[in-house]
Amino acid sequence: MSLITRIDNIPLYSTVAEAQLWASQFNLSGYHTHNVLGQTGYMGGSSHSAIVQAMSGGVVTPITTSSAQSTRTFHLLVEVVDIKIKI
């Protein structure tokens, strides 16, 4: 995973897929953005307050190897498509 930083102890990722996977353990969908030193980062949950509130209730659905692997596979496919488009 490409962790940029943490804000309020919540990870900020370089990809939407990673942010959404992390938020899924709190039964949240969607994402929102933060800008850190000129870099846009992605955080799970539709808003910062939504993820903060969800975290207070604890993990609902732990991330499994298979869910993480499918996100990683998707991420790799996007990178390959992006590379082909740039060529």
JOCOR-V66765 format. One record per pair of residues at least 6 apart in sequence whose C-alpha atoms are under 8 Angstrom apart, sorted by the first residue. I is the first residue (numbers start at 1). J is the second residue. If there is no record, write none. Layout:
BEGIN
((I/J) (I/J))
END
This chain:
BEGIN
((1/13) (1/18) (2/13) (2/14) (2/15) (2/18) (3/11) (3/12) (3/13) (3/14) (4/11) (4/12) (4/13) (4/14) (4/41) (5/11) (5/12) (5/13) (6/12) (10/43) (10/52) (11/19) (11/43) (12/19) (12/34) (12/41) (12/42) (12/43) (13/19) (13/41) (13/42) (13/43) (14/40) (14/41) (14/42) (15/41) (15/42) (16/31) (16/42) (16/43) (16/44) (17/71) (17/75) (18/71) (19/31) (19/42) (19/43) (19/44) (20/28) (20/29) (20/30) (20/31) (20/43) (20/44) (20/45) (21/44) (21/63) (21/67) (21/68) (21/71) (22/44) (22/63) (23/29) (23/43) (23/44) (23/45) (23/51) (24/44) (24/61) (24/63) (25/59) (25/60) (25/61) (25/62) (25/63) (26/51) (26/54) (26/55) (26/58) (26/59) (26/60) (26/61) (27/60) (27/61) (28/44) (28/45) (28/46) (28/51) (28/54) (29/44) (29/45) (29/46) (30/44) (30/45) (30/46) (31/42) (31/43) (31/44) (31/45) (31/46) (31/47) (32/42) (32/43) (32/44) (32/45) (32/46) (32/47) (32/48) (33/40) (33/41) (33/42) (33/43) (34/40) (34/41) (34/42) (34/43) (35/41) (44/51) (45/51))
END
